Structure formats: structure tokens, C-alpha cells
Amino acid sequence: MRRVLLHLGLHKTGTTAAQSFLYENRELIWPHFALVLPYRTRNSGLSRAATSHSVYGTVGTLSEFGTQMHAFLDTLDFGDKRGLIISEENFAGLRPSRNIEQGYAAAPELAACMVDAIRHRFTGQDVEITIYLSLRQRGGWLRSLWAHDLERIRQVQDFETFRSNMDHLPALEDTLNQIRDRLPSVTVTSEWLEELQLRRYGPGTPFAEFLDLPRDKAKGLVPPTKVNNRLPEDVLTLLLDLNRSRLDEAALVEQKAAVIDRAKDVLIGTT
């Protein structure tokens, strides 16, 4: 039986820590599962194909994503028994704060396209596919999206305006249920970030459980070392002020990077 786990995000729900767990435990994972993380999906163009479909939603964009997924799966070495673990939040679509009109509306279609490609890759073999989505309470999720945009782009909205503009988007649980309805023959599971943060491997816990390694090997699993720590409120305010300033883009990027680096040095020094 080939076992496949598709972690399709969602954005700002602990995906960095989850992918850190997978990468740091890759030597234990590889004998049992081919492992695909964002550095491969993004370098191959798969991530961009998925986000393009989430924005444009045409037959052509979905076909392009499917074609690229089929070709990518053919490059992976599955041996006689190896399964597959993929973790890529952009496979649910473009980050909703950058795709406000559509949000995660394309996620069920993208998930179905991936499942079809995987079943085709393993034609004639028994394959068990699980789709996993990490969730987060709406207030914290929106705040994290806003803070991310303050860092990465010229976001000039304060949080209340940002949240108001995102109010029309469905709850993350709705996206989960839409995928489940679209793919009744696939197991669709979820975990809440707030609960995962209290567990041994944090956001890596669902993967540790899925691996189901023998006890002697499971003892070698390590928790994720890379997480996205929330920046203090005064730093977010400073980033907002910089974004609203008349600085040109080059100067803005430089000054924001300096602010963020100083804040992260302080966070590291207090942990």
C-alpha cells in the first residue's frame, strides 16, 4: 500500500515549522516516503502554476497545473514501496491577502487535480491518500497575514481596515469542508495550530503520527527548529509607518530589513 500525505497549508498556520520538522527529519523519512517541500515545488514552477490558477481560474490554468504535476511526479523515485509526503501551502492557492476576491476558492479544484495526478502515477497500485490542512483561529490568522504583508510588501492598511476588507472570505473550516465534499474517497484531516503548539513536535506532530515509525526510529525524530515568531506590536507599527512613508522601494526594503533583523535579534536573545 502506497501512502500519500498532501499538506496543503493553509498559509500562516504553522507551515514553516511543519516544513522545518520534515526537513530536519528527512533522513528518517526518506526510506519510507519521497519528500517534497517548497524549495522543490517553487523551483520547479509548480507553486506558481497553482497560484496562477487560483487567481485566473480558467480551464487552461488548471490544465497547466495538472500537466506540471504529472511531469513532476515522474521525476520522483518511489522504489518498490515508498510513499509520498508533500507540504506546500501555495497548492491551496495564492495567499488570500494577495487574492482577496477569490481567497481559497480554488483549493478544492487544485486538490482534486493533485489527487488525479497521484492516482495516475500509481496506476494499478493500491494507494491511500490523505489531505491535511492546518487551521488557525480567525483573529490570529488574519493578524498573522497582515503582519506578513507588512514585512513583505508595501501594506499601508492598519489592521482594522485589513480585517474589514477580508471579512467576506469564508472560514478556513469551510475550505476544509469544500475539499472533503469534492473528494469523498480521500481522507481529509485537520489540526488547529493553537493546539499543535502545545504538543511535543508542535506543527510537526501530525507528520510524526502519519509516519508511524517503529519505536526505535521514532525516538530519533526531532522537533522543528525554525518557526515564524510574531513581531512585537511596536515593530509592526514601525513597519506600517515605513510603508506609508515616501521612501522609494529600495530604501524601504533596506530600512524594513534592518528593523526586522533588530527585532529578531531581540527575540532570539530573550528565548
Backbone hydrogen bonds in HBPLUS format (Angstrom, degrees):
<---DONOR---> <-ACCEPTOR-->    atom                        ^
c    i                          cat <-CA-CA->   ^        H-A-AA   ^      H-
h    n   atom  resd res      DA  || num        DHA   H-A  angle D-A-AA Bond
n    s   type  num  typ     dist DA aas  dist angle  dist       angle   num
A0002-ARG N   A0126-ASP O   2.95 MM 124  6.17 176.7  1.95 148.5 147.4     1
A0128-GLU N   A0002-ARG O   2.72 MM 126  6.10 164.2  1.74 170.4 175.7     2
A0084-LEU N   A0003-ARG O   3.01 MM  81  6.51 155.1  2.07 147.8 153.6     3
A0004-VAL N   A0128-GLU O   2.84 MM 124  6.08 162.4  1.87 165.0 162.5     4
A0130-THR N   A0004-VAL O   2.80 MM 126  6.06 154.5  1.87 151.1 159.6     5
A0005-LEU N   A0084-LEU O   2.84 MM  79  6.31 155.4  1.90 154.0 162.1     6
A0086-ILE N   A0005-LEU O   2.94 MM  81  6.35 162.9  1.97 166.9 172.5     7
A0006-LEU N   A0130-THR O   2.82 MM 124  6.21 163.4  1.85 162.3 168.1     8
A0132-TYR N   A0006-LEU O   2.82 MM 126  5.99 168.3  1.83 146.7 149.7     9
A0007-HIS N   A0086-ILE O   2.73 MM  79  5.91 173.7  1.73 166.2 165.5    10
A0088-GLU N   A0007-HIS O   3.04 MM  81  6.37 161.2  2.07 178.0 175.0    11
A0008-LEU N   A0132-TYR O   3.17 MM 124  6.48 143.9  2.30 155.9 166.7    12
A0134-SER N   A0009-GLY O   2.80 MM 125  5.98 162.8  1.83 133.5 135.2    13
A0018-ALA N   A0014-GLY O   3.02 MM   4  6.24 158.1  2.06 150.2 157.2    14
A0019-GLN N   A0015-THR O   2.89 MM   4  6.03 163.8  1.91 152.2 155.5    15
A0020-SER N   A0016-THR O   2.91 MM   4  6.09 144.0  2.04 141.2 152.0    16
A0021-PHE N   A0017-ALA O   2.93 MM   4  6.19 155.2  1.99 149.2 154.8    17
A0022-LEU N   A0018-ALA O   3.11 MM   4  6.44 159.4  2.15 146.5 151.6    18
A0023-TYR N   A0019-GLN O   2.94 MM   4  6.09 163.4  1.97 146.5 151.2    19
A0024-GLU N   A0020-SER O   2.91 MM   4  5.99 168.8  1.92 153.9 157.3    20
A0025-ASN N   A0021-PHE O   3.13 MM   4  6.15 132.3  2.36 140.2 151.2    21
A0026-ARG N   A0023-TYR O   3.21 MM   3  5.03 161.5  2.24 109.5 108.9    22
A0028-LEU N   A0025-ASN O   3.08 MM   3  5.58 133.0  2.31 111.2 122.7    23
A0029-ILE N   A0025-ASN O   3.07 MM   4  6.30 145.8  2.19 147.0 157.4    24
A0030-TRP N   A0026-ARG O   2.84 MM   4  5.81 166.2  1.86 155.7 156.9    25
A0032-HIS N   A0029-ILE O   2.89 MM   3  5.67 149.1  1.98 128.1 136.9    26
A0033-PHE N   A0029-ILE O   2.89 MM   4  5.78 153.4  1.96 149.1 155.5    27
A0083-GLY N   A0032-HIS O   2.85 MM  51  6.24 166.0  1.87 147.1 144.4    28
A0034-ALA N   A0083-GLY O   2.87 MM  49  6.07 171.5  1.88 134.9 132.4    29
A0085-ILE N   A0034-ALA O   2.86 MM  51  6.22 155.8  1.92 170.5 177.4    30
A0036-VAL N   A0085-ILE O   2.87 MM  49  6.21 158.9  1.92 164.1 169.1    31
A0087-SER N   A0036-VAL O   3.04 MM  51  6.47 157.0  2.10 167.7 174.8    32
A0040-ARG N   A0037-LEU O   2.91 MM   3  5.80 152.7  1.98 130.8 137.5    33
A0041-THR N   A0037-LEU O   3.28 MM   4  6.52 161.8  2.32 143.0 148.4    34
A0042-ARG N   A0038-PRO O   2.83 MM   4  5.62 160.5  1.86 150.5 154.3    35
A0044-SER N   A0040-ARG O   3.00 MM   4  5.94 145.6  2.12 142.1 150.4    36
A0046-LEU N   A0041-THR O   3.01 MM   5  5.14 113.3  2.47 151.0 165.6    37
A0047-SER N   A0041-THR O   3.05 MM   6  5.48 163.6  2.08 128.9 128.8    38
A0045-GLY N   A0042-ARG O   3.35 MM   3  5.23 148.7  2.45  95.0 103.7    39
A0049-ALA N   A0045-GLY O   3.04 MM   4  6.27 153.7  2.11 147.6 155.1    40
A0050-ALA N   A0046-LEU O   3.01 MM   4  6.31 153.7  2.08 151.0 157.5    41
A0051-THR N   A0047-SER O   2.99 MM   4  6.31 165.1  2.01 154.8 158.4    42
A0052-SER N   A0048-ARG O   2.85 MM   4  5.93 152.9  1.93 146.8 154.7    43
A0053-HIS N   A0049-ALA O   3.14 MM   4  6.34 154.2  2.21 140.2 146.2    44
A0054-SER N   A0050-ALA O   3.07 MM   4  6.39 151.4  2.15 144.5 152.7    45
A0055-VAL N   A0051-THR O   3.13 MM   4  6.37 134.3  2.35 140.8 151.5    46
A0055-VAL N   A0052-SER O   3.19 MM   3  5.23 134.5  2.41  95.6 107.7    47
A0056-TYR N   A0052-SER O   2.91 MM   4  6.11 173.5  1.91 160.2 161.5    48
A0057-GLY N   A0053-HIS O   2.72 MM   4  4.76 139.7  1.88 123.8 137.3    49
A0062-LEU N   A0058-THR O   3.15 MM   4  6.39 161.0  2.19 149.3 154.1    50
A0063-SER N   A0059-VAL O   2.92 MM   4  6.05 156.4  1.97 145.1 152.5    51
A0064-GLU N   A0060-GLY O   2.92 MM   4  6.11 151.9  2.00 145.0 152.4    52
A0065-PHE N   A0061-THR O   3.09 MM   4  6.31 157.3  2.15 142.1 147.5    53
A0066-GLY N   A0062-LEU O   2.95 MM   4  6.21 163.5  1.98 151.7 156.3    54
A0067-THR N   A0063-SER O   2.86 MM   4  6.06 160.0  1.90 150.6 156.0    55
A0068-GLN N   A0064-GLU O   3.00 MM   4  6.17 165.7  2.02 150.3 153.9    56
A0069-MET N   A0065-PHE O   2.90 MM   4  6.08 152.7  1.97 148.0 156.3    57
A0070-HIS N   A0066-GLY O   2.96 MM   4  6.17 164.0  1.98 153.5 156.8    58
A0071-ALA N   A0067-THR O   3.10 MM   4  6.32 165.5  2.12 149.3 153.2    59
A0072-PHE N   A0068-GLN O   2.87 MM   4  6.01 154.5  1.93 145.8 153.3    60
A0073-LEU N   A0069-MET O   2.98 MM   4  6.15 167.5  1.99 155.7 158.0    61
A0074-ASP N   A0070-HIS O   3.27 MM   4  6.49 144.9  2.40 142.0 150.9    62
A0075-THR N   A0072-PHE O   2.92 MM   3  5.37 153.2  1.99 111.6 120.3    63
A0076-LEU N   A0073-LEU O   3.19 MM   3  5.47 160.9  2.23 108.7 114.5    64
A0082-ARG N   A0078-PHE O   2.93 MM   4  4.80 124.0  2.25 163.8 164.7    65
A0091-PHE N   A0088-GLU O   3.15 MM   3  5.74 162.7  2.18 114.3 119.7    66
A0092-ALA N   A0089-GLU O   3.15 MM   3  5.85 165.2  2.17 116.8 120.5    67
A0093-GLY N   A0090-ASN O   2.96 MM   3  4.91 152.1  2.04  99.0 108.1    68
A0098-ARG N   A0095-ARG O   2.77 MM   3  5.51 158.8  1.82 128.8 136.1    69
A0099-ASN N   A0096-PRO O   3.00 MM   3  4.67 157.2  2.05  98.3 105.4    70
A0102-GLN N   A0099-ASN O   3.13 MM   3  5.76 126.1  2.44 113.7 125.5    71
A0103-GLY N   A0099-ASN O   2.75 MM   4  5.59 169.0  1.77 177.0 177.4    72
A0105-ALA N   A0102-GLN O   3.03 MM   3  5.55 157.5  2.08 132.6 139.8    73
A0107-ALA N   A0104-TYR O   2.99 MM   3  5.35 160.1  2.03 115.3 121.9    74
A0110-LEU N   A0106-ALA O   2.94 MM   4  6.15 163.8  1.96 163.9 169.3    75
A0111-ALA N   A0107-ALA O   2.87 MM   4  6.00 162.0  1.91 155.2 160.2    76
A0112-ALA N   A0108-PRO O   2.96 MM   4  6.13 157.3  2.01 144.4 150.5    77
A0113-CYS N   A0109-GLU O   3.00 MM   4  6.21 151.9  2.08 143.7 151.3    78
A0114-MET N   A0110-LEU O   3.02 MM   4  6.31 154.6  2.08 148.0 154.4    79
A0115-VAL N   A0111-ALA O   2.95 MM   4  6.22 162.8  1.98 152.7 157.2    80
A0116-ASP N   A0112-ALA O   2.97 MM   4  6.17 159.9  2.01 147.8 152.9    81
A0117-ALA N   A0113-CYS O   3.08 MM   4  6.31 157.3  2.13 145.1 151.0    82
A0118-ILE N   A0114-MET O   2.94 MM   4  6.20 157.5  1.99 154.1 160.2    83
A0119-ARG N   A0115-VAL O   2.94 MM   4  6.13 165.5  1.96 154.1 158.0    84
A0120-HIS N   A0116-ASP O   2.97 MM   4  6.14 150.0  2.06 143.6 152.2    85
A0121-ARG N   A0117-ALA O   2.91 MM   4  6.15 152.1  1.99 143.2 150.9    86
A0122-PHE N   A0118-ILE O   3.05 MM   4  6.32 144.7  2.18 146.8 155.5    87
A0123-THR N   A0120-HIS O   3.24 MM   3  4.98 149.0  2.34 113.1 107.9    88
A0125-GLN N   A0122-PHE O   2.93 MM   3  5.48 152.7  2.01 147.0 145.9    89
A0187-THR N   A0129-ILE O   3.35 MM  58  6.56 151.1  2.44 166.2 158.9    90
A0131-ILE N   A0187-THR O   2.76 MM  56  6.19 163.6  1.79 163.8 169.1    91
A0189-THR N   A0131-ILE O   2.78 MM  58  6.21 161.7  1.81 165.7 171.6    92
A0133-LEU N   A0189-THR O   3.04 MM  56  6.46 157.0  2.10 146.1 151.3    93
A0135-LEU N   A0191-GLU O   2.79 MM  56  5.99 168.0  1.81 164.6 166.6    94
A0193-LEU N   A0135-LEU O   2.81 MM  58  5.93 163.5  1.84 151.5 154.2    95
A0141-TRP N   A0137-GLN O   2.96 MM   4  6.05 156.1  2.01 157.4 164.7    96
A0142-LEU N   A0138-ARG O   2.91 MM   4  6.04 171.4  1.91 158.7 159.4    97
A0143-ARG N   A0139-GLY O   3.07 MM   4  6.21 158.4  2.12 144.0 150.5    98
A0144-SER N   A0140-GLY O   2.97 MM   4  6.08 152.0  2.05 140.7 148.0    99
A0145-LEU N   A0141-TRP O   2.96 MM   4  6.27 155.0  2.02 150.4 157.4   100
A0146-TRP N   A0142-LEU O   2.95 MM   4  6.18 163.8  1.98 152.0 156.0   101
A0147-ALA N   A0143-ARG O   2.92 MM   4  6.16 163.1  1.95 148.8 153.5   102
A0148-HIS N   A0144-SER O   2.90 MM   4  6.03 156.2  1.95 145.5 152.3   103
A0149-ASP N   A0145-LEU O   2.98 MM   4  6.25 157.9  2.03 149.3 154.8   104
A0150-LEU N   A0146-TRP O   2.92 MM   4  6.23 149.4  2.02 148.3 157.4   105
A0151-GLU N   A0147-ALA O   3.19 MM   4  6.49 148.9  2.30 144.4 151.2   106
A0152-ARG N   A0148-HIS O   2.97 MM   4  6.19 160.7  2.01 152.3 157.8   107
A0153-ILE N   A0149-ASP O   2.91 MM   4  5.36 165.4  1.94 141.8 145.6   108
A0162-PHE N   A0158-ASP O   2.99 MM   4  6.20 165.5  2.01 157.0 161.8   109
A0163-ARG N   A0159-PHE O   2.77 MM   4  5.97 166.8  1.78 159.1 162.0   110
A0164-SER N   A0160-GLU O   3.01 MM   4  6.14 157.5  2.07 142.1 148.3   111
A0165-ASN N   A0161-THR O   3.01 MM   4  6.26 153.9  2.08 149.4 155.9   112
A0166-MET N   A0162-PHE O   3.17 MM   4  6.43 126.5  2.47 140.0 154.0   113
A0166-MET N   A0163-ARG O   3.09 MM   3  5.09 139.4  2.26  97.6 109.4   114
A0167-ASP N   A0164-SER O   3.30 MM   3  5.20 160.4  2.34 100.5 106.4   115
A0169-LEU N   A0166-MET O   3.08 MM   3  5.79 159.8  2.12 122.2 128.0   116
A0174-ASP N   A0171-ALA O   2.90 MM   3  5.30 135.0  2.10 106.7 119.1   117
A0175-THR N   A0172-LEU O   3.10 MM   3  5.26 121.9  2.46  99.3 112.9   118
A0176-LEU N   A0172-LEU O   3.19 MM   4  6.59 159.6  2.23 150.2 155.3   119
A0177-ASN N   A0173-GLU O   2.94 MM   4  6.25 159.9  1.99 149.1 153.9   120
A0178-GLN N   A0174-ASP O   2.86 MM   4  6.07 149.2  1.96 146.4 155.0   121
A0179-ILE N   A0175-THR O   3.03 MM   4  6.32 154.7  2.10 151.6 157.4   122
A0180-ARG N   A0176-LEU O   3.00 MM   4  6.29 158.0  2.05 147.8 154.5   123
A0181-ASP N   A0177-ASN O   2.86 MM   4  6.06 154.2  1.93 145.5 152.1   124
A0182-ARG N   A0178-GLN O   2.99 MM   4  6.12 149.7  2.08 139.7 148.0   125
A0183-LEU N   A0179-ILE O   2.98 MM   4  6.12 142.5  2.12 147.3 156.6   126
A0186-VAL N   A0183-LEU O   3.08 MM   3  5.53 166.9  2.09 119.7 122.8   127
A0195-GLU N   A0192-TRP O   3.03 MM   3  5.45 134.7  2.24 108.5 120.1   128
A0196-LEU N   A0192-TRP O   2.97 MM   4  6.27 161.1  2.00 154.8 161.0   129
A0197-GLN N   A0193-LEU O   2.99 MM   4  6.10 153.3  2.06 157.6 161.5   130
A0198-LEU N   A0195-GLU O   3.10 MM   3  5.61 158.9  2.15 113.3 119.8   131
A0199-ARG N   A0196-LEU O   2.94 MM   3  5.26 166.6  1.95 117.3 121.7   132
A0202-GLY N   A0199-ARG O   3.00 MM   3  5.10 161.6  2.03 111.1 116.5   133
A0204-GLY N   A0201-TYR O   2.85 MM   3  5.03 149.4  1.95 136.9 134.7   134
A0205-THR N   A0202-GLY O   2.98 MM   3  5.64 171.2  1.99 125.8 128.4   135
A0207-PHE N   A0204-GLY O   3.10 MM   3  5.50 128.8  2.37 109.2 122.3   136
A0208-ALA N   A0204-GLY O   3.09 MM   4  6.39 154.8  2.15 152.8 160.7   137
A0209-GLU N   A0205-THR O   3.01 MM   4  6.29 157.1  2.07 157.4 163.1   138
A0210-PHE N   A0206-PRO O   2.98 MM   4  6.12 150.0  2.07 135.1 143.7   139
A0211-LEU N   A0207-PHE O   2.87 MM   4  6.04 157.4  1.92 152.0 157.0   140
A0217-LYS N   A0214-PRO O   2.96 MM   3  5.44 125.1  2.27 111.7 125.6   141
A0218-ALA N   A0214-PRO O   2.82 MM   4  5.99 161.9  1.85 160.8 166.7   142
A0219-LYS N   A0215-ARG O   3.19 MM   4  6.31 140.7  2.35 143.3 150.3   143
A0220-GLY N   A0217-LYS O   2.89 MM   3  5.48 155.2  1.95 115.7 123.5   144
A0221-LEU N   A0218-ALA O   3.11 MM   3  5.49 166.3  2.13 113.0 117.4   145
A0235-VAL N   A0232-PRO O   3.08 MM   3  5.38 128.2  2.36 103.7 116.8   146
A0236-LEU N   A0232-PRO O   3.10 MM   4  6.51 156.2  2.16 151.6 158.6   147
A0237-THR N   A0233-GLU O   2.93 MM   4  6.19 155.1  1.99 150.5 157.3   148
A0238-LEU N   A0234-ASP O   3.08 MM   4  6.26 150.3  2.18 135.3 142.9   149
A0239-LEU N   A0235-VAL O   2.92 MM   4  6.23 156.1  1.97 150.9 157.2   150
A0240-LEU N   A0236-LEU O   2.95 MM   4  6.19 155.0  2.02 146.6 153.3   151
A0241-ASP N   A0237-THR O   2.98 MM   4  6.25 157.2  2.03 146.8 152.8   152
A0242-LEU N   A0238-LEU O   2.96 MM   4  6.23 156.3  2.01 148.8 155.1   153
A0243-ASN N   A0239-LEU O   2.91 MM   4  6.15 158.4  1.96 149.0 154.9   154
A0244-ARG N   A0240-LEU O   3.03 MM   4  6.27 141.6  2.18 143.7 154.0   155
A0245-SER N   A0242-LEU O   3.07 MM   3  5.04 151.9  2.15 100.4 109.2   156
A0252-LEU N   A0248-ASP O   2.84 MM   4  6.01 158.7  1.89 158.7 166.0   157
A0253-VAL N   A0249-GLU O   2.92 MM   4  6.09 168.1  1.93 154.7 156.9   158
A0254-GLU N   A0250-ALA O   3.12 MM   4  6.30 160.9  2.15 145.7 151.1   159
A0255-GLN N   A0251-ALA O   2.93 MM   4  6.11 166.6  1.95 153.7 156.7   160
A0256-LYS N   A0252-LEU O   2.90 MM   4  6.01 164.6  1.93 155.6 160.3   161
A0257-ALA N   A0253-VAL O   2.98 MM   4  6.05 159.4  2.02 145.4 151.3   162
A0258-ALA N   A0254-GLU O   3.13 MM   4  6.37 153.4  2.20 143.8 150.6   163
A0259-VAL N   A0255-GLN O   3.04 MM   4  6.30 158.6  2.09 147.9 153.4   164
A0260-ILE N   A0256-LYS O   2.91 MM   4  6.13 166.7  1.93 156.9 160.1   165
A0261-ASP N   A0257-ALA O   2.90 MM   4  6.00 161.0  1.93 148.0 153.6   166
A0262-ARG N   A0258-ALA O   3.05 MM   4  6.20 162.4  2.08 147.1 151.4   167
A0263-ALA N   A0259-VAL O   3.03 MM   4  6.25 158.6  2.08 146.9 153.2   168
A0264-LYS N   A0260-ILE O   2.88 MM   4  6.11 157.0  1.94 151.7 157.8   169
A0265-ASP N   A0261-ASP O   2.96 MM   4  6.16 151.0  2.04 146.7 154.6   170
A0266-VAL N   A0262-ARG O   3.10 MM   4  6.39 152.0  2.18 145.0 151.8   171
A0267-LEU N   A0263-ALA O   2.97 MM   4  6.29 156.1  2.02 146.4 153.1   172
A0268-ILE N   A0264-LYS O   2.88 MM   4  6.08 160.5  1.92 150.4 155.0   173
A0269-GLY N   A0265-ASP O   2.99 MM   4  6.13 149.7  2.09 139.3 147.9   174
A0270-THR N   A0266-VAL O   3.10 MM   4  6.33 122.4  2.44 139.4 153.3   175
A0270-THR N   A0267-LEU O   3.18 MM   3  5.26 144.6  2.32  97.2 107.3   176
A0271-THR N   A0268-ILE O   3.33 MM   3  5.40 163.6  2.36 103.2 108.1   177
